[in-house]
Amino acid sequence: MTTGTKVHQSLGMMKMLTGNFHTFAMDTQDAMAKQMYTNFGKQMDQMINDLTNRITYMEGQEPQYKMENMSQQQADMAHNNQQSMQKE
């Protein structure tokens, strides 16, 4: 497995984890737990943003790291859907 593949895979896992935190926050009635999960989600969102910027840089430097399959796009769509649901 190449470095590019590993980084993209990690990004996908981070997006899935973020969605889980947002879901946990919506599902719990415990105010402290809700705040904790919300904070975790926000922290993960920032890490995702940072890693996405790094991937963009890597792909500019090393074009072979670009993901050309649909799984990354699907992960992005799922993450965006989770964020939209959380805002409602």
C-alpha positions in Angstrom: 0.0 0.0 0.0 1.4 3.4 -1.0 1.7 6.4 1.3 -1.0 8.2 -0.8 -3.4 5.3 -0.4 -2.7 5.1 3.4 -3.3 8.9 3.8 -6.5 8.8 1.8 -7.7 5.8 3.8 -6.9 7.6 7.1 -8.9 10.6 5.9 -11.9 8.4 5.1 -11.7 6.8 8.6 -11.5 10.2 10.2 -14.6 11.4 8.3 -16.5 8.3 9.4 -15.4 8.9 13.0 -16.5 12.5 12.8 -19.9 11.4 11.5 -20.2 9.0 14.4 -19.4 11.7 17.0 -22.1 14.0 15.4 -24.6 11.1 15.5 -23.8 10.3 19.1 -24.3 14.0 20.0 -27.7 14.0 18.4 -28.7 10.7 19.9 -27.9 11.4 23.6 -30.0 13.2 26.1 -27.1 13.7 28.5 -26.0 17.4 28.1 -22.4 16.7 29.2 -22.1 13.8 26.7 -23.7 15.9 24.0 -21.1 18.6 24.5 -18.3 16.2 24.6 -19.3 14.5 21.4 -19.9 17.8 19.7 -16.4 19.0 20.8 -14.8 15.8 19.5 -16.6 16.3 16.2 -15.3 19.8 15.9 -11.8 18.7 16.7 -12.0 16.0 14.1 -13.4 18.5 11.5 -10.3 20.6 12.1 -8.0 17.6 11.7 -9.8 16.6 8.6 -9.3 20.1 7.2 -5.6 20.0 8.0 -5.1 16.6 6.5 -7.0 17.5 3.4 -4.7 20.5 3.0 -1.7 18.2 3.4 -3.1 15.8 0.8 -3.7 18.6 -1.6 -0.1 19.6 -1.2 1.2 16.1 -1.5 -0.8 15.5 -4.7 0.6 18.7 -6.1 4.2 17.5 -5.4 3.6 13.8 -6.2 0.7 13.4 -8.7 0.8 9.6 -8.2 -0.7 10.1 -4.8 -4.0 11.3 -6.3 -7.0 9.1 -5.6 -8.8 8.1 -8.8 -11.5 5.9 -7.4 -15.0 6.8 -6.2 -14.5 5.7 -2.6 -12.9 9.0 -1.6 -15.7 11.0 -3.3 -18.3 8.8 -1.5 -16.6 9.4 1.9 -16.7 13.1 1.2 -20.4 13.0 0.3 -21.2 11.0 3.5 -19.2 13.5 5.6 -21.0 16.5 4.0 -24.4 14.8 4.5 -23.6 14.3 8.2 -22.6 17.9 8.6 -25.8 19.1 6.9 -27.9 16.9 9.2 -26.1 18.2 12.2 -26.9 21.8 11.2 -30.6 21.2 10.9 
